[in-house]
């Protein structure tokens, strides 16, 4: 199990290290253009393809969706309180405490640990989290909410197009599915490469703070998942997947939002890295407990 988990986490580090090595070599890397490509093209296509490929019953989808909303509400309240105590800006760090890497880390872990049923439930968590992330992540980092950029964002339109397709179980044409799959596949590698480039510019004094926040992120995830499943009497596989997904490391997309809106991207990158490194130890421990 540990070897399988490492095989999931290792590619994340390797691709980020490629980006770091590229930047350290002095080669050019246009972070602004790449970030725009990922946020405006890659992520919307990844979101659409992920949501439209869901294969779970309406009850399971509704149950996991409701539980996911509950844990994310706890993330928001608990994270805001922690940041106030630490006197850190919520516009920079609240997003990373709310939105986890439930996709490119969480989904493979759910599959390896619990098989296809676990993957289906994990995908439901990811779907709900992704909708909130692409809809509210930008405004959260921006510090202000305006309907104009919200409605003009490709991420918003991806959500608006995807929801009815999933709700009414509409058939997706093969050419649409294949196109969105191809374009969606660029998102995660470019996210990680851009992350690595940012890590090459990271300030050393941000490492201690990011490690503390990474530990807070994990504790917040486990606590929220355990509290909600206990409160609603949820048992079995749904409970395990919810707690596991809620405890995933900080999502890479948080860094891209931080970079776009100028919210200390190097510090957010440090938090993503420390949180992912920490997950090498926390995920096996969590699976042993569950």
C-alpha positions in Angstrom: 0.0 0.0 0.0 2.8 2.4 0.9 4.6 1.7 -2.4 1.3 2.4 -4.3 0.7 5.6 -2.5 4.3 6.8 -3.1 3.8 5.9 -6.8 0.9 8.4 -6.8 2.7 11.2 -4.9 6.1 10.9 -6.6 5.0 12.1 -10.1 3.7 15.3 -8.4 7.2 16.0 -7.0 9.0 15.0 -10.1 7.0 17.3 -12.5 7.3 20.2 -10.0 11.1 19.6 -9.8 11.3 19.7 -13.6 9.8 23.2 -13.5 12.1 24.2 -10.7 15.1 22.9 -12.6 14.0 24.6 -15.7 13.8 28.0 -13.9 17.1 27.4 -12.1 18.8 26.7 -15.5 17.9 30.3 -16.6 15.5 29.1 -19.3 12.5 31.3 -20.1 9.1 30.3 -18.7 6.2 32.7 -19.1 4.2 32.1 -15.9 1.5 34.6 -16.8 0.7 33.1 -20.2 0.9 29.5 -18.9 -1.4 30.4 -15.9 -4.0 32.0 -18.2 -3.9 28.9 -20.5 -4.4 26.6 -17.6 -7.2 28.6 -15.9 -9.0 29.6 -19.1 -8.7 26.4 -21.1 -7.2 23.4 -19.3 -9.1 23.6 -16.0 -12.6 24.2 -17.6 -12.1 21.2 -19.9 -10.8 19.1 -17.0 -13.8 20.1 -14.9 -16.3 19.3 -17.7 -14.9 15.9 -18.5 -14.5 14.9 -14.9 -18.1 15.8 -14.0 -19.7 14.3 -17.1 -17.9 11.0 -16.6 -19.4 10.4 -13.1 -21.0 7.0 -12.7 -22.8 7.0 -9.4 -26.5 6.7 -8.3 -28.5 9.9 -7.6 -28.7 9.0 -3.9 -24.9 8.5 -3.6 -24.2 11.7 -5.5 -26.6 13.7 -3.4 -25.3 12.3 -0.1 -21.7 12.8 -0.9 -22.4 16.2 -2.4 -24.2 17.3 0.8 -21.5 16.0 3.1 -18.9 17.7 1.0 -20.6 21.1 1.3 -20.8 20.6 5.1 -17.0 19.9 5.5 -16.1 22.8 3.2 -18.2 25.1 5.4 -16.3 23.9 8.4 -13.0 24.5 6.5 -14.1 28.1 5.8 -15.1 28.9 9.4 -12.3 27.0 11.0 -9.7 28.3 8.6 -10.8 31.9 9.0 -10.5 31.5 12.8 -7.0 30.0 12.6 -5.8 32.7 10.3 -7.2 35.4 12.6 -5.3 33.8 15.5 -2.1 33.6 13.4 -2.7 37.2 12.1 -2.3 36.0 8.5 -4.3 37.5 5.5 -7.4 35.4 4.7 -7.3 36.5 1.0 -4.0 34.7 0.6 -4.4 31.6 2.9 -8.1 30.8 3.3 -8.4 29.3 -0.2 -5.6 26.8 0.4 -7.2 25.8 3.7 -10.5 25.2 2.0 -9.7 23.6 -1.3 -7.7 20.4 -1.3 -6.0 18.4 -4.0 -8.9 15.9 -4.1 -8.3 15.4 -7.9 -4.8 14.4 -9.0 -3.9 13.1 -5.5 -7.2 12.2 -3.9 -8.8 10.2 -6.8 -5.8 7.8 -7.4 -5.6 7.2 -3.6 -9.3 6.4 -3.4 -8.9 4.0 -6.3 -5.9 2.2 -4.9 -7.4 2.0 -1.4 -11.1 1.3 -2.1 -11.3 0.2 -5.7 -13.9 1.4 -8.2 -16.6 2.1 -5.7 -14.2 4.3 -3.7 -13.2 6.1 -6.9 -16.8 6.9 -7.8 -17.4 8.5 -4.4 -14.1 10.3 -4.5 -15.0 11.7 -7.9 -18.3 13.1 -6.4 -16.3 14.9 -3.7 -14.0 16.2 -6.3 -16.8 17.4 -8.5 -18.5 19.4 -5.8 -15.2 20.9 -4.6 -14.2 21.8 -8.1 -17.5 23.7 -8.7 -16.9 25.8 -5.6 -13.2 26.2 -6.3 -13.6 27.5 -9.9 -16.6 29.7 -8.9 -15.4 31.2 -5.6 -11.6 30.6 -5.6 -10.8 33.6 -7.8 -13.0 36.1 -5.9 -11.6 34.8 -2.6 -8.0 35.6 -3.7 -9.1 38.8 -5.4 -10.6 40.1 -2.1 -13.6 41.6 -3.9 -16.6 40.1 -5.7 -17.8 41.5 -9.0 -20.4 39.8 -11.2 -18.6 41.0 -14.4 -15.4 39.0 -14.1 -17.3 36.2 -12.6 -19.6 35.8 -15.6 -16.8 36.4 -18.1 -14.6 33.7 -16.7 -14.3 30.5 -18.7 -14.3 28.6 -15.4 -17.8 30.0 -14.6 -19.2 29.0 -17.9 -17.7 25.6 -17.6 -19.7 25.1 -14.4 -22.9 26.5 -16.0 -22.6 24.2 -19.0 -21.6 21.1 -17.0 -24.3 21.2 -14.3 -27.3 20.6 -16.6 -25.4 17.9 -18.5 -24.9 16.0 -15.3 -28.3 16.8 -13.8 -30.3 15.6 -16.8 -27.8 12.9 -17.7 -27.4 14.3 -21.2 -25.2 12.4 -23.7 -21.9 14.0 -24.5 -20.9 13.7 -28.2 -17.8 11.7 -28.7 -15.9 14.6 -30.3 -16.7 16.9 -27.4 -15.6 14.2 -24.9 -12.3 13.6 -26.7 -11.6 17.3 -27.2 -12.2 18.2 -23.6 -10.1 15.2 -22.5 -7.2 16.3 -24.6 -7.4 19.9 -23.4 -8.1 18.9 -19.8 -5.0 16.7 -19.7 -2.8 19.8 -20.1 -4.0 21.3 -16.8 -2.3 19.2 -14.1 1.2 19.0 -15.7 1.3 22.7 -16.5 0.0 23.5 -12.9 2.9 21.5 -11.5 5.5 23.0 -13.8 4.3 26.5 -13.0 4.5 25.5 -9.3 8.0 24.3 -9.7 9.0 27.6 -11.4 7.5 29.5 -8.4 9.4 27.3 -5.9 12.6 28.5 -7.5 11.7 32.0 -6.3 10.5 31.0 -2.9 11.7 32.9 0.2 13.2 30.7 2.9 11.4 32.4 5.7 8.0 31.2 4.4 8.9 27.5 4.9 8.2 27.5 8.7 4.9 29.2 8.3 3.8 27.0 5.4 4.6 23.8 7.4 2.5 25.0 10.3 -0.4 25.8 7.9 0.1 22.4 6.2 -0.4 20.7 9.6 -3.4 22.8 10.3 -4.9 21.8 6.9 -4.5 18.1 7.7 -6.0 18.4 11.2 -8.8 20.6 9.9 -9.6 18.0 7.2 -9.6 15.0 9.5 -11.6 16.8 12.2 -14.2 18.1 9.8 -14.7 14.7 8.1 -14.9 12.8 11.4 -17.3 15.4 12.9 -19.7 15.5 9.9 -19.8 11.7 9.4 -20.4 11.2 13.2 -23.1 13.9 13.3 -25.1 12.4 10.4 -24.4 8.8 11.3 -22.5 8.0 8.1 -20.6 4.7 8.1 -18.8 2.4 5.7 -17.1 3.4 2.5 -18.7 6.9 2.3 -17.3 7.8 5.7 -13.8 6.6 4.7 -13.7 8.4 1.4 -15.1 11.6 2.8 -12.5 11.8 5.6 -9.7 10.8 3.2 -10.6 13.4 0.5 -11.1 16.1 3.2 -7.6 15.4 4.4 -5.8 15.7 1.1 -3.0 18.3 0.7 -3.5 21.8 -0.6 -4.7 22.0 -4.2 -2.3 23.3 -6.9 -5.0 25.5 -8.4 -4.7 27.7 -5.3 -1.2 28.7 -6.4 -2.5 29.7 -9.9 -5.1 31.9 -8.3 -2.5 33.4 -6.0 -0.3 34.1 -9.0 -3.0 35.7 -11.0 -4.2 38.0 -8.2 -0.8 38.8 -6.7 -1.5 37.1 -3.4 2.0 36.0 -2.3 2.3 33.2 -4.9 5.7 32.0 -3.6 4.3 31.5 -0.1 1.2 29.7 -1.4 3.6 27.5 -3.5 5.5 26.7 -0.4 2.3 25.7 1.4 1.3 23.5 -1.5 4.8 21.8 -1.5 4.9 21.3 2.3 1.4 20.0 2.4 2.1 17.5 -0.4 5.3 16.4 1.3 3.5 16.0 4.6 0.9 13.8 2.8 3.5 11.2 2.1 3.3 10.4 5.8 -0.3 11.4 6.6 -2.1 9.4 3.9 -0.7 6.0 4.9 -1.3 6.8 8.6 -4.9 7.9 7.8 -5.6 4.8 5.7 -4.3 2.6 8.6 -6.7 4.4 11.0 -9.7 4.1 8.7 
